[in-house]
Amino acid sequence: MAKHNDLGKLGEDLAVNYLRDQGYDILERNWVFQKAEIDIIAQKNEALIIVEVKTRSNLEFGNPQDFVNPKKIKLLVKAVNEYVTLNDLDCNTRFDIIAIKKDATKYEIEHLQDAFYYF
């Protein structure tokens, strides 16, 4: 596995542990629909939380959350619509980003709630 894939997997593991510590129930990891992959689907207080995890070891080109672009958002929305339909859900949905920055010896986690909206 490529080094960047290892970092991404580690970032998702850190995000899951963080969310559990914050009282979220993890429903799915790496849920795929067509060309879209949802990193984490969680639930808290009756809301469905869709989490995109971005991990970076170098901030030279921007913060992790800067890499969630409109194309990615469109794919996520399409996948979430399918997930909600398949599971016959009627709940509020929120899109979050967990941005993880790797410093020399530690990881900094930033949780951006309601990071983007869809219509």
BELTA-V108008 format. One record per pair of residues at least 24 apart in sequence whose ideal C-beta (glycine too) atoms are under 7 Angstrom apart, sorted by the first residue. I is the first residue (numbers start at 1). J is the second residue. D is the distance in Angstrom with one decimal. If there is no record, write none. Layout:
i->I j->J d->D
i->I j->J d->D
//
This chain:
i->7 j->55 d->5.4
i->7 j->57 d->6.1
i->8 j->55 d->5.7
i->11 j->53 d->5.3
i->11 j->55 d->2.9
i->11 j->100 d->4.5
i->12 j->39 d->5.7
i->12 j->53 d->5.0
i->14 j->100 d->5.9
i->14 j->107 d->5.9
i->14 j->109 d->6.4
i->15 j->40 d->6.3
i->15 j->51 d->6.6
i->15 j->53 d->4.6
i->15 j->98 d->4.3
i->15 j->100 d->6.9
i->16 j->40 d->6.4
i->18 j->98 d->6.9
i->18 j->109 d->5.3
i->24 j->49 d->6.5
i->31 j->83 d->6.4
i->33 j->79 d->4.1
i->33 j->82 d->4.6
i->35 j->75 d->6.0
i->36 j->75 d->3.7
i->36 j->76 d->6.0
i->36 j->78 d->5.9
i->36 j->79 d->3.8
i->38 j->76 d->6.3
i->38 j->79 d->5.4
i->38 j->80 d->6.9
i->41 j->83 d->6.7
i->46 j->91 d->5.9
i->47 j->91 d->6.2
i->47 j->92 d->4.6
i->47 j->94 d->5.6
i->48 j->89 d->6.4
i->48 j->91 d->5.1
i->48 j->93 d->4.7
i->49 j->94 d->5.2
i->49 j->96 d->5.8
i->50 j->76 d->6.3
i->50 j->80 d->5.4
i->50 j->93 d->6.5
i->50 j->95 d->5.0
i->51 j->96 d->4.9
i->51 j->98 d->5.8
i->52 j->76 d->6.6
i->52 j->97 d->5.1
i->53 j->98 d->4.9
i->53 j->100 d->6.9
i->54 j->97 d->6.5
i->54 j->99 d->5.4
i->55 j->100 d->4.2
i->55 j->102 d->6.9
i->56 j->101 d->6.0
i->56 j->102 d->6.9
i->57 j->102 d->4.2
i->59 j->101 d->6.4
i->63 j->99 d->6.1
i->64 j->99 d->3.8
i->64 j->100 d->6.3
i->64 j->101 d->6.5
i->65 j->97 d->4.8
i->65 j->99 d->4.5
i->65 j->112 d->6.0
i->65 j->115 d->6.9
i->68 j->97 d->5.8
i->73 j->116 d->5.6
i->77 j->118 d->4.5
//
